[in-house]
Amino acid sequence: MESPIQEAVSTAVRLIDSDNITINAFNTLVEVIGKLTAKDLGCRAEHLNIFPHIFTRVHEAERFHFHIFYIKRGYRMPLHDHPSMHGIMKVLFGKIRLRSYTPCGDYNTENKELFTCERTADIQYDKNSTPITLTPYQNNIHEVYAMSDAAFFDFLCPPYRPKTPNRSCHFYKLVRTRDEQKQLFEMMCVGTDPEIPYCTDERNYSGDSFTVPIN
């Protein structure tokens, strides 16, 4: 019987053959990624003893990336976007608070004009939670706050491509509340660098081994 990470890699390679993932393929990956555990991926809380943010490359392909992010308690991953991407997050240990936003219309990342967005999620997640999802049109801008030392598995399709137009990661800040009852806010893009300090140490993958099938 193949390991959970082997199943995840094999399923992604088999189902993803372009930058556009189908709904059925995405839902299948949500189910498969939901099986992953910290033990499968070699994740332990003591990895956060020195650095507050750690990043691990599990597998990087042209069409998708598998990564692990560690965040120390009290720290956060700043508000950022995922241009034209589908994403899946699975908490491996600890507890995070995720705030997600969906823009109410088109906006321009090249200037600092305000735009309106809806806060579509403000939820705490742990290892027993179902995977968190985002699409190009829903929950695409989010921030992650660590309620305790935490780590999560992260799938993105297609991955960021900083040298490709409109495929870089952009950061944002909330400026003001527009309608508290309707959870509407005004935010602005601050560019490709966050306003708060955010840097990560990289740690090599130490989980279950896997092979990448030839598609």
Backbone as JSON Lines, residues from 0, in Angstrom:
{"i":0,"aa":"M","n":[0.85,-1.21,0.0],"ca":[0.0,0.0,0.0],"c":[0.88,1.25,0.0]}
{"i":1,"aa":"E","n":[0.6,2.17,-0.9],"ca":[1.44,3.35,-1.0],"c":[1.19,4.32,0.15]}
{"i":2,"aa":"S","n":[2.21,5.1,0.47],"ca":[2.11,6.06,1.57],"c":[1.2,7.22,1.16]}
{"i":3,"aa":"P","n":[0.68,7.98,2.14],"ca":[-0.18,9.12,1.81],"c":[0.5,10.15,0.91]}
{"i":4,"aa":"I","n":[1.79,10.43,1.14],"ca":[2.46,11.43,0.29],"c":[2.68,10.87,-1.12]}
{"i":5,"aa":"Q","n":[2.95,9.57,-1.23],"ca":[3.08,8.96,-2.55],"c":[1.76,9.05,-3.31]}
{"i":6,"aa":"E","n":[0.65,8.8,-2.58],"ca":[-0.66,8.91,-3.21],"c":[-0.93,10.33,-3.66]}
{"i":7,"aa":"A","n":[-0.53,11.32,-2.85],"ca":[-0.76,12.71,-3.21],"c":[0.04,13.1,-4.45]}
{"i":8,"aa":"V","n":[1.31,12.72,-4.49],"ca":[2.16,13.06,-5.64],"c":[1.63,12.36,-6.9]}
{"i":9,"aa":"S","n":[1.35,11.07,-6.79],"ca":[0.88,10.32,-7.95],"c":[-0.44,10.86,-8.48]}
{"i":10,"aa":"T","n":[-1.34,11.22,-7.56],"ca":[-2.65,11.74,-7.97],"c":[-2.5,13.09,-8.66]}
{"i":11,"aa":"A","n":[-1.66,13.96,-8.12],"ca":[-1.47,15.28,-8.73],"c":[-0.85,15.15,-10.12]}
{"i":12,"aa":"V","n":[0.15,14.3,-10.27],"ca":[0.78,14.12,-11.58],"c":[-0.22,13.56,-12.58]}
{"i":13,"aa":"R","n":[-1.05,12.64,-12.14],"ca":[-2.01,12.0,-13.04],"c":[-3.13,12.96,-13.47]}
{"i":14,"aa":"L","n":[-3.57,13.82,-12.55],"ca":[-4.75,14.63,-12.82],"c":[-4.45,16.02,-13.37]}
{"i":15,"aa":"I","n":[-3.24,16.53,-13.16],"ca":[-2.94,17.9,-13.55],"c":[-2.04,17.89,-14.77]}
{"i":16,"aa":"D","n":[-2.57,18.29,-15.91],"ca":[-1.78,18.32,-17.14],"c":[-1.73,19.71,-17.77]}
{"i":17,"aa":"S","n":[-2.24,20.71,-17.03],"ca":[-2.18,22.08,-17.52],"c":[-2.32,23.0,-16.32]}
{"i":18,"aa":"D","n":[-2.31,24.33,-16.57],"ca":[-2.48,25.29,-15.49],"c":[-3.92,25.33,-14.98]}
{"i":19,"aa":"N","n":[-4.84,24.73,-15.72],"ca":[-6.25,24.76,-15.34],"c":[-6.66,23.39,-14.79]}
{"i":20,"aa":"I","n":[-6.94,23.34,-13.5],"ca":[-7.34,22.09,-12.86],"c":[-8.86,21.97,-12.89]}
{"i":21,"aa":"T","n":[-9.36,20.78,-13.17],"ca":[-10.81,20.58,-13.22],"c":[-11.38,20.5,-11.81]}
{"i":22,"aa":"I","n":[-12.68,20.72,-11.69],"ca":[-13.33,20.64,-10.39],"c":[-13.19,19.24,-9.8]}
{"i":23,"aa":"N","n":[-13.39,18.21,-10.63],"ca":[-13.3,16.83,-10.14],"c":[-11.88,16.52,-9.66]}
{"i":24,"aa":"A","n":[-10.88,16.98,-10.41],"ca":[-9.49,16.75,-10.0],"c":[-9.19,17.48,-8.7]}
{"i":25,"aa":"F","n":[-9.67,18.71,-8.57],"ca":[-9.44,19.49,-7.36],"c":[-10.07,18.81,-6.15]}
{"i":26,"aa":"N","n":[-11.31,18.35,-6.29],"ca":[-11.99,17.69,-5.19],"c":[-11.3,16.38,-4.8]}
{"i":27,"aa":"T","n":[-10.78,15.66,-5.78],"ca":[-10.04,14.44,-5.5],"c":[-8.78,14.74,-4.69]}
{"i":28,"aa":"L","n":[-8.08,15.8,-5.07],"ca":[-6.87,16.18,-4.35],"c":[-7.18,16.66,-2.93]}
{"i":29,"aa":"V","n":[-8.3,17.33,-2.74],"ca":[-8.7,17.73,-1.39],"c":[-8.83,16.49,-0.51]}
{"i":30,"aa":"E","n":[-9.45,15.46,-1.03],"ca":[-9.63,14.22,-0.27],"c":[-8.29,13.55,0.02]}
{"i":31,"aa":"V","n":[-7.42,13.48,-0.97],"ca":[-6.13,12.81,-0.82],"c":[-5.23,13.58,0.15]}
{"i":32,"aa":"I","n":[-5.15,14.88,-0.02],"ca":[-4.31,15.71,0.85],"c":[-4.83,15.7,2.29]}
{"i":33,"aa":"G","n":[-6.13,15.51,2.45],"ca":[-6.71,15.44,3.78],"c":[-6.22,14.25,4.6]}
{"i":34,"aa":"K","n":[-5.6,13.27,3.95],"ca":[-5.07,12.09,4.64],"c":[-3.67,12.32,5.21]}
{"i":35,"aa":"L","n":[-2.99,13.38,4.8],"ca":[-1.61,13.59,5.21],"c":[-1.51,13.94,6.69]}
{"i":36,"aa":"T","n":[-0.45,13.45,7.33],"ca":[-0.22,13.74,8.74],"c":[1.2,14.27,8.93]}
{"i":37,"aa":"A","n":[1.43,14.85,10.1],"ca":[2.77,15.35,10.42],"c":[3.78,14.21,10.39]}
{"i":38,"aa":"K","n":[3.4,13.04,10.87],"ca":[4.31,11.9,10.87],"c":[4.71,11.5,9.46]}
{"i":39,"aa":"D","n":[3.75,11.48,8.54],"ca":[4.04,11.14,7.14],"c":[5.11,12.06,6.55]}
{"i":40,"aa":"L","n":[5.05,13.33,6.95],"ca":[5.88,14.36,6.32],"c":[7.09,14.75,7.17]}
{"i":41,"aa":"G","n":[7.31,14.06,8.27],"ca":[8.48,14.35,9.1],"c":[8.44,15.68,9.81]}
{"i":42,"aa":"C","n":[7.23,16.17,10.14],"ca":[7.07,17.48,10.77],"c":[7.02,17.35,12.29]}
{"i":43,"aa":"R","n":[7.8,18.17,12.97],"ca":[7.79,18.18,14.42],"c":[7.86,19.62,14.92]}
{"i":44,"aa":"A","n":[7.21,19.87,16.05],"ca":[7.16,21.23,16.6],"c":[8.54,21.76,16.95]}
{"i":45,"aa":"E","n":[9.47,20.87,17.33],"ca":[10.8,21.34,17.72],"c":[11.58,21.95,16.56]}
{"i":46,"aa":"H","n":[11.1,21.77,15.34],"ca":[11.75,22.42,14.2],"c":[11.64,23.94,14.3]}
{"i":47,"aa":"L","n":[10.72,24.43,15.13],"ca":[10.51,25.87,15.28],"c":[11.28,26.46,16.46]}
{"i":48,"aa":"N","n":[12.25,25.76,16.98],"ca":[12.99,26.23,18.16],"c":[13.76,27.52,17.91]}
{"i":49,"aa":"I","n":[14.22,27.73,16.67],"ca":[15.08,28.87,16.37],"c":[14.37,29.93,15.53]}
{"i":50,"aa":"F","n":[13.82,29.52,14.39],"ca":[13.22,30.47,13.45],"c":[11.69,30.47,13.57]}
{"i":51,"aa":"P","n":[11.05,31.64,13.47],"ca":[9.59,31.69,13.6],"c":[8.85,31.24,12.34]}
{"i":52,"aa":"H","n":[9.53,31.24,11.21],"ca":[8.92,30.79,9.95],"c":[9.89,29.83,9.27]}
{"i":53,"aa":"I","n":[9.4,28.66,8.88],"ca":[10.22,27.68,8.17],"c":[9.44,27.2,6.95]}
{"i":54,"aa":"F","n":[10.18,26.94,5.89],"ca":[9.61,26.57,4.6],"c":[10.3,25.29,4.13]}
{"i":55,"aa":"T","n":[9.53,24.3,3.67],"ca":[10.08,23.05,3.15],"c":[9.51,22.76,1.77]}
{"i":56,"aa":"R","n":[10.39,22.49,0.83],"ca":[9.96,22.08,-0.5],"c":[9.77,20.56,-0.49]}
{"i":57,"aa":"V","n":[8.55,20.11,-0.68],"ca":[8.28,18.67,-0.75],"c":[8.43,18.19,-2.18]}
{"i":58,"aa":"H","n":[7.74,18.86,-3.1],"ca":[7.87,18.54,-4.52],"c":[7.46,19.77,-5.33]}
{"i":59,"aa":"E","n":[8.26,20.11,-6.31],"ca":[7.95,21.23,-7.19],"c":[7.97,20.76,-8.64]}
{"i":60,"aa":"A","n":[6.83,20.9,-9.29],"ca":[6.69,20.55,-10.7],"c":[6.27,21.8,-11.47]}
{"i":61,"aa":"E","n":[6.24,21.7,-12.77],"ca":[5.88,22.86,-13.58],"c":[4.44,23.29,-13.33]}
{"i":62,"aa":"R","n":[3.56,22.32,-13.07],"ca":[2.13,22.62,-12.95],"c":[1.64,22.79,-11.53]}
{"i":63,"aa":"F","n":[2.42,22.3,-10.55],"ca":[1.97,22.41,-9.16],"c":[3.15,22.32,-8.22]}
{"i":64,"aa":"H","n":[2.95,22.8,-7.0],"ca":[3.94,22.73,-5.93],"c":[3.33,22.12,-4.68]}
{"i":65,"aa":"F","n":[4.12,21.3,-3.99],"ca":[3.8,20.82,-2.65],"c":[4.83,21.4,-1.69]}
{"i":66,"aa":"H","n":[4.39,22.14,-0.69],"ca":[5.28,22.73,0.3],"c":[4.74,22.5,1.71]}
{"i":67,"aa":"I","n":[5.6,22.72,2.69],"ca":[5.2,22.74,4.09],"c":[5.64,24.07,4.68]}
{"i":68,"aa":"F","n":[4.74,24.71,5.43],"ca":[5.06,25.95,6.12],"c":[4.91,25.74,7.63]}
{"i":69,"aa":"Y","n":[5.91,26.18,8.36],"ca":[5.87,26.18,9.82],"c":[5.76,27.64,10.29]}
{"i":70,"aa":"I","n":[4.93,27.87,11.32],"ca":[4.8,29.21,11.89],"c":[4.8,29.1,13.41]}
{"i":71,"aa":"K","n":[5.66,29.87,14.05],"ca":[5.73,29.86,15.51],"c":[4.54,30.61,16.11]}
{"i":72,"aa":"R","n":[4.14,30.18,17.29],"ca":[3.0,30.81,17.97],"c":[3.16,32.33,18.06]}
{"i":73,"aa":"G","n":[2.09,33.05,17.72],"ca":[2.1,34.5,17.79],"c":[2.57,35.19,16.53]}
{"i":74,"aa":"Y","n":[3.09,34.43,15.58],"ca":[3.54,35.0,14.31],"c":[2.47,34.74,13.25]}
{"i":75,"aa":"R","n":[2.62,35.43,12.13],"ca":[1.63,35.25,11.07],"c":[2.26,35.34,9.7]}
{"i":76,"aa":"M","n":[1.57,34.75,8.75],"ca":[1.9,34.89,7.34],"c":[1.07,36.06,6.83]}
{"i":77,"aa":"P","n":[1.71,37.12,6.32],"ca":[0.96,38.34,5.98],"c":[-0.1,38.11,4.9]}
{"i":78,"aa":"L","n":[-1.03,39.04,4.84],"ca":[-2.11,39.03,3.86],"c":[-1.52,39.01,2.45]}
{"i":79,"aa":"H","n":[-1.86,37.98,1.67],"ca":[-1.27,37.82,0.34],"c":[-2.25,37.12,-0.59]}
{"i":80,"aa":"D","n":[-1.95,37.14,-1.88],"ca":[-2.86,36.57,-2.87],"c":[-2.26,35.35,-3.57]}
{"i":81,"aa":"H","n":[-3.08,34.76,-4.45],"ca":[-2.71,33.57,-5.21],"c":[-3.28,33.74,-6.61]}
{"i":82,"aa":"P","n":[-2.6,34.52,-7.47],"ca":[-3.18,34.89,-8.77],"c":[-3.47,33.69,-9.67]}
{"i":83,"aa":"S","n":[-4.73,33.55,-10.04],"ca":[-5.2,32.5,-10.95],"c":[-4.89,31.1,-10.44]}
{"i":84,"aa":"M","n":[-4.85,30.92,-9.14],"ca":[-4.46,29.63,-8.56],"c":[-5.6,28.95,-7.81]}
{"i":85,"aa":"H","n":[-5.49,27.63,-7.75],"ca":[-6.25,26.82,-6.81],"c":[-5.29,26.37,-5.72]}
{"i":86,"aa":"G","n":[-5.76,26.36,-4.48],"ca":[-4.89,25.98,-3.38],"c":[-5.61,25.1,-2.37]}
{"i":87,"aa":"I","n":[-4.81,24.25,-1.69],"ca":[-5.32,23.38,-0.62],"c":[-4.33,23.44,0.53]}
{"i":88,"aa":"M","n":[-4.82,23.7,1.73],"ca":[-3.99,23.7,2.94],"c":[-4.49,22.64,3.89]}
{"i":89,"aa":"K","n":[-3.58,21.86,4.47],"ca":[-3.93,20.86,5.47],"c":[-3.04,21.07,6.69]}
{"i":90,"aa":"V","n":[-3.66,21.42,7.82],"ca":[-2.89,21.62,9.05],"c":[-2.33,20.27,9.52]}
{"i":91,"aa":"L","n":[-1.04,20.27,9.87],"ca":[-0.35,19.04,10.28],"c":[-0.2,18.94,11.79]}
{"i":92,"aa":"F","n":[0.08,20.06,12.43],"ca":[0.04,20.11,13.89],"c":[-0.22,21.54,14.32]}
{"i":93,"aa":"G","n":[-0.65,21.7,15.59],"ca":[-0.94,23.03,16.11],"c":[-2.27,23.56,15.64]}
{"i":94,"aa":"K","n":[-2.47,24.85,15.86],"ca":[-3.73,25.5,15.49],"c":[-3.43,26.83,14.82]}
{"i":95,"aa":"I","n":[-4.13,27.08,13.71],"ca":[-3.99,28.36,13.0],"c":[-5.35,29.04,12.92]}
{"i":96,"aa":"R","n":[-5.3,30.35,12.75],"ca":[-6.5,31.13,12.45],"c":[-6.33,31.69,11.05]}
{"i":97,"aa":"L","n":[-7.27,31.4,10.2],"ca":[-7.2,31.83,8.8],"c":[-8.29,32.85,8.52]}
{"i":98,"aa":"R","n":[-7.88,33.99,8.0],"ca":[-8.83,34.99,7.53],"c":[-8.69,35.1,6.01]}
{"i":99,"aa":"S","n":[-9.8,34.83,5.33],"ca":[-9.79,34.83,3.86],"c":[-10.71,35.92,3.33]}
{"i":100,"aa":"Y","n":[-10.35,36.45,2.18],"ca":[-11.1,37.55,1.56],"c":[-11.31,37.26,0.07]}
{"i":101,"aa":"T","n":[-12.45,37.69,-0.41],"ca":[-12.78,37.59,-1.83],"c":[-13.08,38.98,-2.36]}
{"i":102,"aa":"P","n":[-12.29,39.47,-3.34],"ca":[-12.57,40.8,-3.91],"c":[-13.97,40.86,-4.51]}
{"i":103,"aa":"C","n":[-14.62,42.0,-4.36],"ca":[-15.97,42.18,-4.86],"c":[-16.01,42.61,-6.33]}
{"i":104,"aa":"G","n":[-14.87,42.84,-6.91],"ca":[-14.77,43.23,-8.32],"c":[-13.32,43.23,-8.74]}
{"i":105,"aa":"D","n":[-13.06,43.71,-9.93],"ca":[-11.69,43.77,-10.42],"c":[-10.89,44.81,-9.66]}
{"i":106,"aa":"Y","n":[-9.59,44.58,-9.55],"ca":[-8.7,45.55,-8.92],"c":[-7.33,45.44,-9.58]}
{"i":107,"aa":"N","n":[-6.52,46.45,-9.36],"ca":[-5.22,46.54,-10.03],"c":[-4.11,46.43,-9.0]}
{"i":108,"aa":"T","n":[-3.23,45.43,-9.15],"ca":[-2.11,45.27,-8.21],"c":[-0.98,46.24,-8.5]}
{"i":109,"aa":"E","n":[-1.07,46.97,-9.59],"ca":[0.03,47.87,-9.97],"c":[-0.08,49.24,-9.32]}
{"i":110,"aa":"N","n":[-1.17,49.51,-8.64],"ca":[-1.28,50.79,-7.95],"c":[-1.82,50.55,-6.55]}
{"i":111,"aa":"K","n":[-1.94,51.6,-5.79],"ca":[-2.38,51.47,-4.39],"c":[-3.79,52.0,-4.18]}
{"i":112,"aa":"E","n":[-4.63,51.77,-5.17],"ca":[-6.02,52.18,-5.05],"c":[-6.77,51.22,-4.13]}
{"i":113,"aa":"L","n":[-7.71,51.75,-3.38],"ca":[-8.53,50.92,-2.51],"c":[-9.51,50.11,-3.33]}
{"i":114,"aa":"F","n":[-9.8,48.9,-2.87],"ca":[-10.85,48.09,-3.48],"c":[-11.6,47.37,-2.36]}
{"i":115,"aa":"T","n":[-12.84,47.0,-2.66],"ca":[-13.7,46.38,-1.67],"c":[-13.6,44.86,-1.75]}
{"i":116,"aa":"C","n":[-13.56,44.23,-0.58],"ca":[-13.54,42.78,-0.53],"c":[-14.44,42.3,0.6]}
{"i":117,"aa":"E","n":[-14.85,41.05,0.51],"ca":[-15.67,40.42,1.55],"c":[-14.82,39.44,2.34]}
{"i":118,"aa":"R","n":[-14.9,39.53,3.66],"ca":[-14.21,38.52,4.47],"c":[-15.08,37.27,4.44]}
{"i":119,"aa":"T","n":[-14.61,36.24,3.76],"ca":[-15.39,35.03,3.53],"c":[-15.06,33.91,4.51]}
{"i":120,"aa":"A","n":[-14.03,34.1,5.32],"ca":[-13.71,33.1,6.35],"c":[-12.9,33.76,7.46]}
{"i":121,"aa":"D","n":[-13.18,33.36,8.68],"ca":[-12.39,33.74,9.85],"c":[-12.52,32.56,10.81]}
{"i":122,"aa":"I","n":[-11.7,31.54,10.59],"ca":[-11.91,30.24,11.21],"c":[-10.6,29.71,11.77]}
{"i":123,"aa":"Q","n":[-10.69,28.97,12.87],"ca":[-9.53,28.29,13.43],"c":[-9.5,26.84,12.93]}
{"i":124,"aa":"Y","n":[-8.31,26.36,12.6],"ca":[-8.13,25.02,12.07],"c":[-7.04,24.29,12.85]}
{"i":125,"aa":"D","n":[-7.2,22.97,12.96],"ca":[-6.14,22.14,13.52],"c":[-6.01,20.87,12.67]}
{"i":126,"aa":"K","n":[-5.25,19.89,13.15],"ca":[-4.97,18.71,12.34],"c":[-6.21,17.88,12.05]}
{"i":127,"aa":"N","n":[-7.24,18.05,12.85],"ca":[-8.48,17.29,12.64],"c":[-9.46,17.99,11.7]}
{"i":128,"aa":"S","n":[-9.13,19.19,11.28],"ca":[-10.01,19.95,10.39],"c":[-9.89,19.45,8.96]}
{"i":129,"aa":"T","n":[-10.96,19.61,8.2],"ca":[-10.9,19.3,6.78],"c":[-9.98,20.31,6.1]}
{"i":130,"aa":"P","n":[-9.39,19.94,4.96],"ca":[-8.48,20.88,4.28],"c":[-9.17,22.2,3.91]}
{"i":131,"aa":"I","n":[-8.36,23.23,3.87],"ca":[-8.8,24.58,3.52],"c":[-8.57,24.77,2.03]}
{"i":132,"aa":"T","n":[-9.51,25.38,1.34],"ca":[-9.38,25.54,-0.1],"c":[-9.49,27.01,-0.51]}
{"i":133,"aa":"L","n":[-8.86,27.31,-1.64],"ca":[-9.01,28.62,-2.28],"c":[-9.04,28.4,-3.78]}
{"i":134,"aa":"T","n":[-9.68,29.3,-4.49],"ca":[-9.76,29.25,-5.94],"c":[-9.44,30.64,-6.5]}
{"i":135,"aa":"P","n":[-9.32,30.77,-7.81],"ca":[-9.08,32.11,-8.37],"c":[-10.17,33.11,-8.03]}
{"i":136,"aa":"Y","n":[-11.36,32.62,-7.65],"ca":[-12.51,33.51,-7.46],"c":[-13.06,33.51,-6.04]}
{"i":137,"aa":"Q","n":[-12.52,32.68,-5.17],"ca":[-13.05,32.58,-3.82],"c":[-11.92,32.37,-2.81]}
{"i":138,"aa":"N","n":[-11.92,33.18,-1.75],"ca":[-10.92,33.05,-0.67],"c":[-9.48,33.22,-1.17]}
{"i":139,"aa":"N","n":[-9.3,34.0,-2.23],"ca":[-7.99,34.04,-2.88],"c":[-6.95,34.88,-2.15]}
{"i":140,"aa":"I","n":[-7.4,35.78,-1.29],"ca":[-6.48,36.6,-0.49],"c":[-6.65,36.17,0.97]}
{"i":141,"aa":"H","n":[-5.55,35.82,1.63],"ca":[-5.7,35.39,3.02],"c":[-4.45,35.67,3.84]}
{"i":142,"aa":"E","n":[-4.63,35.59,5.18],"ca":[-3.52,35.66,6.11],"c":[-3.66,34.52,7.11]}
{"i":143,"aa":"V","n":[-2.52,34.04,7.61],"ca":[-2.5,32.9,8.51],"c":[-1.83,33.34,9.81]}
{"i":144,"aa":"Y","n":[-2.54,33.15,10.93],"ca":[-2.01,33.49,12.26],"c":[-1.88,32.22,13.07]}
{"i":145,"aa":"A","n":[-0.71,32.02,13.69],"ca":[-0.46,30.82,14.47],"c":[-0.97,31.0,15.91]}
{"i":146,"aa":"M","n":[-2.02,30.26,16.27],"ca":[-2.53,30.27,17.64],"c":[-1.6,29.48,18.57]}
{"i":147,"aa":"S","n":[-0.86,28.55,18.0],"ca":[0.17,27.79,18.69],"c":[1.24,27.49,17.66]}
{"i":148,"aa":"D","n":[2.36,26.92,18.05],"ca":[3.31,26.46,17.04],"c":[2.56,25.54,16.09]}
{"i":149,"aa":"A","n":[2.7,25.79,14.78],"ca":[1.87,25.07,13.82],"c":[2.63,24.82,12.52]}
{"i":150,"aa":"A","n":[2.13,23.86,11.77],"ca":[2.64,23.6,10.42],"c":[1.49,23.17,9.55]}
{"i":151,"aa":"F","n":[1.56,23.52,8.27],"ca":[0.53,23.07,7.34],"c":[1.16,22.71,5.99]}
{"i":152,"aa":"F","n":[0.53,21.75,5.35],"ca":[0.9,21.33,4.0],"c":[0.18,22.24,3.03]}
{"i":153,"aa":"D","n":[0.85,22.61,1.94],"ca":[0.31,23.6,1.02],"c":[0.44,23.12,-0.42]}
{"i":154,"aa":"F","n":[-0.68,23.1,-1.13],"ca":[-0.71,22.74,-2.56],"c":[-1.16,23.95,-3.35]}
{"i":155,"aa":"L","n":[-0.43,24.28,-4.42],"ca":[-0.82,25.37,-5.31],"c":[-0.74,24.9,-6.76]}
{"i":156,"aa":"C","n":[-1.75,25.21,-7.52],"ca":[-1.79,24.89,-8.95],"c":[-2.46,26.03,-9.7]}
{"i":157,"aa":"P","n":[-1.77,26.65,-10.65],"ca":[-0.34,26.52,-10.93],"c":[0.47,27.25,-9.86]}
{"i":158,"aa":"P","n":[1.77,27.01,-9.79],"ca":[2.58,27.69,-8.76],"c":[2.86,29.14,-9.12]}
{"i":159,"aa":"Y","n":[3.4,29.88,-8.14],"ca":[3.86,31.24,-8.44],"c":[4.96,31.18,-9.5]}
{"i":160,"aa":"R","n":[4.95,32.2,-10.37],"ca":[6.01,32.34,-11.36],"c":[6.39,33.82,-11.4]}
{"i":161,"aa":"P","n":[7.33,34.24,-10.53],"ca":[7.64,35.67,-10.39],"c":[8.04,36.37,-11.68]}
{"i":162,"aa":"K","n":[8.6,35.63,-12.65],"ca":[9.05,36.25,-13.89],"c":[7.95,36.29,-14.95]}
{"i":163,"aa":"T","n":[6.78,35.74,-14.61],"ca":[5.65,35.74,-15.54],"c":[4.67,36.84,-15.14]}
{"i":164,"aa":"P","n":[4.21,37.67,-16.07],"ca":[3.26,38.74,-15.72],"c":[2.02,38.2,-15.01]}
{"i":165,"aa":"N","n":[1.61,38.91,-13.97],"ca":[0.41,38.57,-13.2],"c":[0.48,37.23,-12.49]}
{"i":166,"aa":"R","n":[1.69,36.74,-12.22],"ca":[1.82,35.46,-11.52],"c":[2.69,35.57,-10.27]}
{"i":167,"aa":"S","n":[3.03,36.79,-9.86],"ca":[3.8,36.99,-8.63],"c":[2.87,37.06,-7.43]}
{"i":168,"aa":"C","n":[3.41,36.8,-6.26],"ca":[2.66,36.96,-5.02],"c":[2.66,38.43,-4.63]}
{"i":169,"aa":"H","n":[1.47,38.96,-4.35],"ca":[1.34,40.33,-3.89],"c":[0.8,40.36,-2.47]}
{"i":170,"aa":"F","n":[1.21,41.38,-1.73],"ca":[0.79,41.53,-0.34],"c":[-0.18,42.7,-0.22]}
{"i":171,"aa":"Y","n":[-0.99,42.67,0.85],"ca":[-2.08,43.63,1.01],"c":[-2.16,44.11,2.45]}
{"i":172,"aa":"K","n":[-2.91,45.19,2.64],"ca":[-3.26,45.61,4.0],"c":[-4.7,46.09,4.03]}
{"i":173,"aa":"L","n":[-5.37,45.78,5.13],"ca":[-6.72,46.28,5.34],"c":[-6.64,47.73,5.75]}
{"i":174,"aa":"V","n":[-7.44,48.56,5.11],"ca":[-7.41,50.0,5.39],"c":[-8.55,50.4,6.32]}
{"i":175,"aa":"R","n":[-9.75,49.94,6.03],"ca":[-10.88,50.29,6.88],"c":[-12.05,49.34,6.64]}
{"i":176,"aa":"T","n":[-12.96,49.35,7.6],"ca":[-14.19,48.56,7.5],"c":[-15.22,49.36,6.72]}
{"i":177,"aa":"R","n":[-15.84,48.72,5.76],"ca":[-16.87,49.39,4.98],"c":[-18.27,49.05,5.51]}
{"i":178,"aa":"D","n":[-18.5,47.78,5.86],"ca":[-19.79,47.37,6.39],"c":[-19.54,46.18,7.31]}
{"i":179,"aa":"E","n":[-19.57,46.42,8.62],"ca":[-19.26,45.37,9.6],"c":[-20.24,44.2,9.49]}
{"i":180,"aa":"Q","n":[-21.52,44.5,9.35],"ca":[-22.53,43.46,9.31],"c":[-22.36,42.55,8.09]}
{"i":181,"aa":"K","n":[-22.03,43.13,6.96],"ca":[-21.85,42.35,5.74],"c":[-20.4,41.87,5.56]}
{"i":182,"aa":"Q","n":[-19.55,42.19,6.54],"ca":[-18.13,41.78,6.5],"c":[-17.43,42.29,5.23]}
{"i":183,"aa":"L","n":[-17.72,43.54,4.9],"ca":[-17.07,44.19,3.76],"c":[-15.97,45.11,4.26]}
{"i":184,"aa":"F","n":[-14.82,45.06,3.59],"ca":[-13.66,45.84,3.98],"c":[-13.02,46.47,2.75]}
{"i":185,"aa":"E","n":[-12.26,47.52,2.98],"ca":[-11.47,48.1,1.9],"c":[-10.0,47.8,2.17]}
{"i":186,"aa":"M","n":[-9.32,47.31,1.14],"ca":[-7.91,46.99,1.27],"c":[-7.16,47.53,0.08]}
{"i":187,"aa":"M","n":[-5.84,47.48,0.16],"ca":[-5.0,47.94,-0.93],"c":[-3.81,47.02,-1.08]}
{"i":188,"aa":"C","n":[-3.33,46.9,-2.3],"ca":[-2.13,46.12,-2.58],"c":[-0.91,46.97,-2.24]}
{"i":189,"aa":"V","n":[0.04,46.39,-1.52],"ca":[1.25,47.13,-1.16],"c":[2.47,46.66,-1.96]}
{"i":190,"aa":"G","n":[2.24,45.76,-2.93],"ca":[3.34,45.33,-3.79],"c":[3.77,43.9,-3.51]}
{"i":191,"aa":"T","n":[4.96,43.54,-3.98],"ca":[5.45,42.17,-3.85],"c":[6.29,41.96,-2.59]}
{"i":192,"aa":"D","n":[6.38,42.98,-1.75],"ca":[7.04,42.85,-0.45],"c":[6.06,43.24,0.65]}
{"i":193,"aa":"P","n":[5.97,42.45,1.72],"ca":[5.02,42.78,2.8],"c":[5.49,43.98,3.6]}
{"i":194,"aa":"E","n":[4.53,44.64,4.25],"ca":[4.86,45.79,5.09],"c":[5.43,45.36,6.44]}
{"i":195,"aa":"I","n":[5.09,44.17,6.89],"ca":[5.64,43.67,8.14],"c":[6.81,42.74,7.83]}
{"i":196,"aa":"P","n":[7.79,42.62,8.72],"ca":[8.92,41.72,8.46],"c":[8.45,40.28,8.28]}
{"i":197,"aa":"Y","n":[8.89,39.65,7.21],"ca":[8.52,38.26,6.97],"c":[9.63,37.59,6.18]}
{"i":198,"aa":"C","n":[10.35,36.7,6.83],"ca":[11.39,35.94,6.15],"c":[11.35,34.52,6.69]}
{"i":199,"aa":"T","n":[11.77,33.56,5.9],"ca":[11.68,32.16,6.29],"c":[13.04,31.49,6.2]}
{"i":200,"aa":"D","n":[13.25,30.55,7.09],"ca":[14.38,29.64,6.99],"c":[13.9,28.41,6.22]}
{"i":201,"aa":"E","n":[14.78,27.79,5.47],"ca":[14.38,26.62,4.7],"c":[14.9,25.35,5.36]}
{"i":202,"aa":"R","n":[14.05,24.37,5.43],"ca":[14.41,23.07,6.01],"c":[14.16,21.98,4.98]}
{"i":203,"aa":"N","n":[15.1,21.06,4.85],"ca":[14.97,19.97,3.9],"c":[13.83,19.03,4.29]}
{"i":204,"aa":"Y","n":[13.21,18.44,3.3],"ca":[12.13,17.48,3.52],"c":[12.7,16.22,4.17]}
{"i":205,"aa":"S","n":[12.03,15.72,5.22],"ca":[12.5,14.53,5.93],"c":[11.38,13.52,6.19]}
{"i":206,"aa":"G","n":[10.35,13.58,5.37],"ca":[9.22,12.67,5.54],"c":[9.38,11.4,4.74]}
{"i":207,"aa":"D","n":[8.26,10.7,4.57],"ca":[8.26,9.45,3.8],"c":[8.76,9.71,2.37]}
{"i":208,"aa":"S","n":[9.52,8.77,1.86],"ca":[10.04,8.9,0.5],"c":[8.92,8.67,-0.52]}
{"i":209,"aa":"F","n":[9.13,9.2,-1.7],"ca":[8.16,8.99,-2.78],"c":[8.88,9.07,-4.11]}
{"i":210,"aa":"T","n":[8.26,8.55,-5.15],"ca":[8.78,8.67,-6.5],"c":[7.78,9.43,-7.33]}
{"i":211,"aa":"V","n":[8.26,10.12,-8.34],"ca":[7.4,10.9,-9.21],"c":[7.13,10.1,-10.48]}
{"i":212,"aa":"P","n":[5.91,9.68,-10.69],"ca":[5.61,8.88,-11.89],"c":[5.75,9.72,-13.15]}
{"i":213,"aa":"I","n":[6.08,9.06,-14.23],"ca":[6.15,9.71,-15.54],"c":[4.75,9.7,-16.14]}
{"i":214,"aa":"N","n":[4.24,10.89,-16.38],"ca":[2.87,11.0,-16.89],"c":[2.86,10.89,-18.4]}
